């Protein structure tokens, strides 16, 4: 690592994994480019009681998508959830290292950065506001007065109707469509929310094998023999760290007939991506990490009901670009495989037009250091 650089502070959240996994991908890729980077998860700084409530909300939202939608519309500041002493310790850690570079994936960090900015006495900070959705998401939107203090980094932008930046999950080329399994990956994002479970029975009647991400062993029912069930380790949380003090990608395992699960930890990216790369399509709500998986692997998305207004814009841009199709529209074709193949071809034809964000960021960082 470059000894002349203080680490880039990558600030994210564990809600749904949609901004956790991209943040972790960036950290790993920046380090590979000789740029030191550490990662902080907002919920790590919650008080123990607030962490318990957070997990209770996660369970409730998985069981009731309507409740999740209502909660999303009522997004508000979370500063009262934080352990003030621990946050102050983090700020002093930044002060001691004279941190200037921040990559922010959750707007809930903005008041903390502003406190740090004031303590730095006006020193200019370089702050990227990373947009996981096609329009500004709720965690940023609730701080309109702090928006000017950062550089907007769009992955995809509905107003411009294009891919702007990309985060590649792996360097491997996408697998040709005809060489993939006739399988659909069905999931509800990191928190397992949405309408995906209501589609499983109908999808069971199609030609496709299913790969279903479950969140409780009771969901791993015996289905067609070629179907597979995968499960995130329920004991793992995004704010926990490994023995070396590092955050890690969610451990995932396949549920076998005996209901034994061997959870695998991939140090470089989330292991489900390896399954997605070999599948014909993803059936999911249009969360940000799902779209990153789609682009990186050239796997089209069959779009389910979005979670909130920002995911609604994600669905619009995926349909507009020809990378996805709504579930009702695909149903009218009789779940035609040629539709998925055409969408796959559209993703391949774009020739990775977006800017490689980690590489571009490393270039900017080193440019400032040398300039």
C-alpha positions as MATLAB code, in Angstrom:
seq = 'XXXXXXXXXXXXXXXXXXXXXXXXXXXXXXXXXXXXXXXXXXXXXXXXXXXXXXXXXXXXXXXXXXXXXXXXXXXXXXXXXXXXXXXXXXXXXXXXXXXXXXXXXXXXXXXXXXXXXXXXXXXXXXXXXXXXXXXXXXXXXXXXXXXXXXXXXXXXXXXXXXXXXXXXXXXXXXXXXXXXXXXXXXXXXXXXXXXXXXXXXXXXXXXXXXXXXXXXXXXXXXXXXXXXXXXXXXXXXXXXXXXXXXXXXXXXXXXXXXXXXXXXXXXXXXXXXXXXXXXXXXXXXXXXXXXXXXXXXXXXXXXXXXXXXXXXXXXXXXXXXXXXXXXXXXXXXXXXXXXXXXXXXXXXXXXXXXXXXXXXXXXXXXXXXXX';
ca = [
       0.000    0.000    0.000;
       1.042    3.584   -0.629;
       2.539    4.814    2.615;
       1.982    8.477    1.706;
      -1.789    8.101    1.661;
      -4.019    8.070    4.708;
      -6.722    5.443    4.239;
      -9.844    6.281    2.300;
     -12.817    6.068    4.658;
     -15.618    4.089    2.982;
     -18.834    4.708    4.920;
     -21.780    2.416    4.381;
     -24.755    0.715    6.002;
     -25.906   -2.847    6.530;
     -29.526   -2.236    5.518;
     -30.418   -4.837    2.924;
     -26.773   -5.288    1.815;
     -27.449   -3.106   -1.251;
     -24.911   -0.513   -0.147;
     -22.809   -2.864    1.975;
     -21.600   -5.232   -0.745;
     -20.668   -2.483   -3.269;
     -18.762   -0.639   -0.547;
     -16.844   -3.797    0.316;
     -16.101   -4.466   -3.357;
     -14.637   -0.977   -3.659;
     -12.513   -1.421   -0.547;
     -11.026   -4.666   -1.860;
     -10.415   -3.218   -5.329;
      -8.832    0.002   -4.034;
      -6.457   -2.019   -1.900;
      -5.516   -4.090   -4.941;
      -4.700   -0.788   -6.664;
      -2.331    0.141   -3.783;
      -4.766    2.627   -2.223;
      -5.352    2.015    1.501;
      -9.017    1.932    2.417;
     -11.029    1.008    5.471;
     -14.745    0.505    5.853;
     -17.232    1.541    8.515;
     -20.795    0.244    8.845;
     -23.271    2.663   10.367;
     -25.088    0.030   12.432;
     -21.805   -0.863   14.132;
     -22.179    2.474   15.925;
     -25.760    1.875   17.058;
     -26.348    1.294   20.735;
     -27.019   -2.375   21.604;
     -30.715   -1.629   22.073;
     -30.946    0.059   18.676;
     -29.173   -2.894   17.066;
     -31.795   -5.211   18.567;
     -34.571   -3.004   17.181;
     -32.848   -2.943   13.813;
     -32.875   -6.746   13.644;
     -36.511   -6.814   14.744;
     -37.391   -4.432   11.911;
     -35.521   -6.666    9.475;
     -37.672   -9.635   10.482;
     -40.890   -7.624   10.379;
     -40.163   -6.203    6.922;
     -39.401   -9.651    5.548;
     -42.743  -10.893    6.824;
     -44.723   -7.852    5.662;
     -43.629   -6.025    2.510;
     -46.391   -3.433    2.893;
     -44.953   -2.514    6.291;
     -41.493   -2.216    4.731;
     -42.869    0.137    2.089;
     -44.490    2.348    4.719;
     -41.258    2.470    6.746;
     -39.309    3.427    3.632;
     -41.594    6.400    3.035;
     -41.019    7.515    6.633;
     -37.201    7.499    6.519;
     -35.728    9.929    9.058;
     -32.463   10.887   10.710;
     -30.871    8.092   12.776;
     -28.453   10.124   14.911;
     -30.414    9.256   18.046;
     -29.648    5.563   17.395;
     -25.900    6.090   17.661;
     -23.547    5.551   20.559;
     -22.204    9.104   20.846;
     -19.008    8.088   22.623;
     -18.036    5.583   19.948;
     -18.824    8.034   17.140;
     -16.659   10.650   18.839;
     -13.840    8.136   19.088;
     -14.109    7.452   15.364;
     -14.020   11.176   14.563;
     -10.885   11.621   16.684;
      -9.312    8.680   14.875;
      -9.918   10.525   11.594;
      -8.523   13.724   13.095;
      -5.331   11.984   14.174;
      -4.832   10.668   10.644;
      -5.951   13.916    8.975;
      -8.416   12.060    6.795;
      -9.485   13.935    3.671;
     -10.995   11.251    1.446;
     -14.433    9.747    2.014;
     -16.613    7.456   -0.086;
     -20.161    7.588    1.291;
     -22.799    4.971    0.475;
     -25.376    5.963    3.079;
     -26.533    9.545    3.579;
     -26.975    8.881    7.283;
     -23.217    9.433    7.586;
     -23.421   13.028    6.319;
     -24.026   14.726    9.721;
     -21.019   12.856   11.141;
     -18.800   13.980    8.261;
     -20.032   17.532    8.775;
     -19.011   17.407   12.446;
     -15.597   16.190   11.358;
     -15.340   18.916    8.715;
     -15.973   21.615   11.326;
     -13.369   20.143   13.679;
     -10.872   20.179   10.818;
     -11.276   23.960   10.710;
     -12.281   24.315    7.095;
      -9.832   21.874    5.528;
     -11.223   20.785    2.201;
     -12.527   17.226    2.202;
     -12.956   15.058   -0.864;
     -16.288   13.306   -0.399;
     -18.005   11.082   -2.963;
     -21.751   10.561   -2.532;
     -22.301    7.178   -4.178;
     -25.735    6.660   -5.738;
     -26.810    3.024   -5.689;
     -30.171    3.983   -7.201;
     -31.201    5.781  -10.390;
     -32.254    8.795   -8.334;
     -31.165   10.159   -4.967;
     -32.097    7.654   -2.280;
     -33.884    8.409    0.970;
     -30.838    8.379    3.261;
     -29.307   11.257    1.278;
     -32.536   13.064    0.492;
     -33.293   13.843    4.135;
     -30.170   16.074    4.328;
     -30.721   18.610    1.502;
     -28.397   21.156    3.110;
     -25.452   18.725    3.045;
     -25.771   17.649   -0.595;
     -23.463   20.408   -1.850;
     -20.576   19.091    0.264;
     -19.994   16.068   -1.934;
     -19.391   14.826   -5.448;
     -22.288   12.748   -6.819;
     -21.175    9.387   -8.201;
     -24.001    7.819  -10.159;
     -23.881    4.184  -11.174;
     -26.997    4.603  -13.284;
     -29.087    7.720  -13.663;
     -32.725    7.762  -14.735;
     -32.671   11.460  -15.666;
     -29.771   10.800  -18.063;
     -31.049    7.314  -18.906;
     -27.615    5.751  -18.956;
     -24.988    3.803  -17.037;
     -22.461    6.268  -15.606;
     -20.079    4.271  -13.395;
     -19.629    0.553  -12.861;
     -18.322   -1.697  -10.125;
     -17.241   -5.041  -11.496;
     -17.749   -7.965   -9.145;
     -15.016  -10.028  -10.814;
     -12.639   -9.657  -13.745;
     -14.049  -12.805  -15.344;
     -15.859  -12.431  -18.658;
     -19.584  -13.244  -18.615;
     -20.470  -16.849  -19.461;
     -22.161  -17.234  -22.876;
     -25.933  -17.587  -22.523;
     -26.104  -20.998  -24.207;
     -23.525  -22.411  -21.793;
     -25.522  -21.483  -18.691;
     -27.869  -23.653  -16.672;
     -31.582  -23.266  -17.356;
     -31.916  -21.723  -13.921;
     -33.461  -18.598  -12.418;
     -32.080  -17.089   -9.213;
     -35.002  -15.916   -7.078;
     -34.370  -13.635   -4.120;
     -35.492  -10.599   -2.154;
     -32.142   -8.902   -1.609;
     -30.070   -9.140    1.538;
     -33.090   -8.769    3.796;
     -35.303  -11.149    1.828;
     -38.099   -8.645    1.298;
     -40.513   -8.182   -1.565;
     -42.928  -10.355   -3.527;
     -40.487  -13.019   -4.707;
     -41.927  -15.823   -2.578;
     -45.351  -15.365   -4.162;
     -43.864  -16.107   -7.595;
     -42.155  -19.389   -6.736;
     -45.180  -21.667   -7.235;
     -45.825  -20.265  -10.711;
     -42.158  -20.421  -11.690;
     -42.095  -24.062  -10.594;
     -44.412  -24.815  -13.524;
     -41.971  -23.429  -16.102;
     -39.001  -25.040  -17.827;
     -36.538  -23.434  -15.427;
     -34.830  -24.840  -12.384;
     -34.817  -22.382   -9.508;
     -32.090  -21.166   -7.172;
     -33.932  -19.637   -4.234;
     -32.291  -17.574   -1.503;
     -34.098  -18.441    1.719;
     -33.875  -16.765    5.105;
     -35.359  -19.516    7.244;
     -34.906  -23.273    6.931;
     -38.670  -23.699    6.791;
     -38.568  -21.951    3.393;
     -36.190  -24.590    1.994;
     -38.933  -26.998    0.948;
     -38.344  -29.972   -1.325;
     -39.186  -28.775   -4.818;
     -38.096  -30.056   -8.221;
     -34.983  -32.198   -7.977;
     -32.897  -29.695   -9.926;
     -33.898  -26.775   -7.701;
     -31.420  -25.417   -5.165;
     -31.813  -23.346   -2.005;
     -29.183  -20.989   -0.633;
     -29.090  -19.283    2.729;
     -27.112  -16.457    4.296;
     -25.649  -17.349    7.670;
     -28.281  -15.988   10.108;
     -25.607  -15.510   12.785;
     -23.722  -13.051   10.577;
     -24.409   -9.308   10.537;
     -22.760   -6.649    8.350;
     -21.332   -4.804   11.347;
     -19.477   -7.813   12.697;
     -15.772   -8.193   11.862;
     -13.562  -11.206   11.363;
     -10.637  -12.143   13.621;
      -8.452   -9.626   11.800;
     -10.866   -6.780   12.402;
     -12.073   -6.720    8.785;
     -15.598   -6.686    7.438;
     -16.417   -9.633    5.203;
     -18.822  -10.647    2.480;
     -21.911  -12.456    3.748;
     -21.251  -16.171    4.311;
     -23.629  -18.230    2.185;
     -24.288  -21.932    1.924;
     -26.476  -24.356    0.044;
     -29.259  -26.074    1.960;
     -29.022  -29.817    1.290;
     -31.635  -32.512    1.941;
     -30.382  -33.071    5.472;
     -30.746  -29.316    6.059;
     -27.058  -29.127    6.864;
     -25.397  -25.974    5.639;
     -21.711  -25.329    5.124;
     -21.329  -21.566    4.888;
     -18.638  -20.326    2.538;
     -16.775  -17.047    2.901;
     -15.366  -15.600   -0.285;
     -12.740  -12.935    0.504;
     -13.118  -11.061   -2.805;
     -16.863  -10.929   -3.592;
     -20.186  -12.382   -2.481;
     -20.390  -16.084   -3.269;
     -23.932  -15.953   -4.713;
     -22.467  -14.120   -7.703;
     -20.858  -17.377   -8.843;
     -24.337  -18.929   -9.024;
     -25.796  -15.889  -10.779;
     -23.076  -16.000  -13.460;
     -24.156  -19.510  -14.422;
     -27.901  -18.741  -14.495;
     -30.226  -17.461  -17.225;
     -31.892  -14.769  -15.145;
     -32.490  -13.117  -11.780;
     -36.038  -12.747  -10.455;
     -35.941   -9.995   -7.856;
     -36.907   -6.510   -6.879;
     -34.536   -4.005   -8.560;
     -32.143   -3.355   -5.687;
     -28.785   -1.756   -6.404;
     -26.619   -4.785   -5.712;
     -28.877   -6.917   -7.912;
     -28.222   -4.511  -10.780;
     -24.459   -4.636  -10.124;
     -24.671   -8.443  -10.342;
     -26.712   -8.133  -13.532;
     -24.213   -5.850  -15.278;
     -21.088   -7.657  -14.147;
     -22.359  -11.109  -15.163;
     -24.604  -10.053  -18.103;
     -27.537  -11.770  -16.382;
     -30.910  -10.114  -17.088;
     -33.340   -9.210  -14.317;
     -37.005  -10.150  -14.221;
     -38.233   -7.183  -12.233;
     -40.560   -7.614   -9.283;
     -42.302   -4.861   -7.325;
     -39.718   -2.270   -6.245;
     -38.968   -1.271   -2.668;
     -39.665    2.451   -2.667;
     -39.414    5.213   -5.257;
     -35.662    4.831   -5.865;
     -35.908    1.152   -6.810;
     -38.847    2.087   -9.034;
     -36.418    4.268  -11.004;
     -33.970    1.363  -11.109;
     -36.653   -0.765  -12.754;
     -37.410    1.966  -15.271;
     -33.823    2.337  -16.381;
     -33.253   -1.438  -16.632;
     -36.309   -1.756  -18.858;
     -35.345    1.340  -20.848;
     -31.833    0.009  -21.516;
     -33.145   -3.447  -22.379;
     -31.413   -5.172  -19.479;
     -34.578   -6.334  -17.706;
     -38.281   -6.994  -18.088;
     -41.143   -6.759  -15.617;
     -42.484  -10.054  -14.300;
     -46.009   -9.439  -15.699;
     -44.581   -8.626  -19.141;
     -42.451  -11.777  -19.157;
     -45.408  -13.857  -18.026;
     -47.370  -12.737  -21.110;
     -44.642  -14.293  -23.300;
     -45.101  -17.645  -21.572;
     -41.789  -17.122  -19.750;
     -40.018  -17.325  -23.120;
     -36.299  -18.071  -22.839;
     -35.579  -16.065  -25.996;
     -36.622  -12.930  -24.117;
     -33.905  -13.558  -21.521;
     -31.376  -14.296  -24.250;
     -32.144  -10.995  -25.987;
     -31.754   -9.098  -22.706;
     -28.442  -10.865  -22.082;
     -27.315   -9.845  -25.580;
     -28.236   -6.233  -24.848;
     -26.060   -6.208  -21.736;
     -23.177   -7.765  -23.660;
     -23.548   -5.294  -26.529;
     -23.094   -2.256  -24.312;
     -19.327   -3.031  -24.172;
     -19.040   -1.906  -20.537;
     -19.680    1.746  -21.300;
     -19.555    2.945  -17.692;
     -16.495    4.294  -15.924;
     -14.749    1.705  -13.738;
     -15.333    3.554  -10.469;
     -12.610    1.998   -8.244;
      -9.957    2.488  -10.928;
     -11.118    6.037  -11.656;
     -11.149    6.825   -7.924;
      -7.625    5.469   -7.461;
      -6.489    7.601  -10.393;
      -7.995   10.741   -8.850;
      -6.494    9.949   -5.466;
      -2.997    9.380   -6.765;
      -3.341   12.388   -9.061;
      -4.033   14.660   -6.080;
      -1.105   13.158   -4.213;
       1.297   13.740   -7.094;
      -0.165   17.054   -8.196;
];
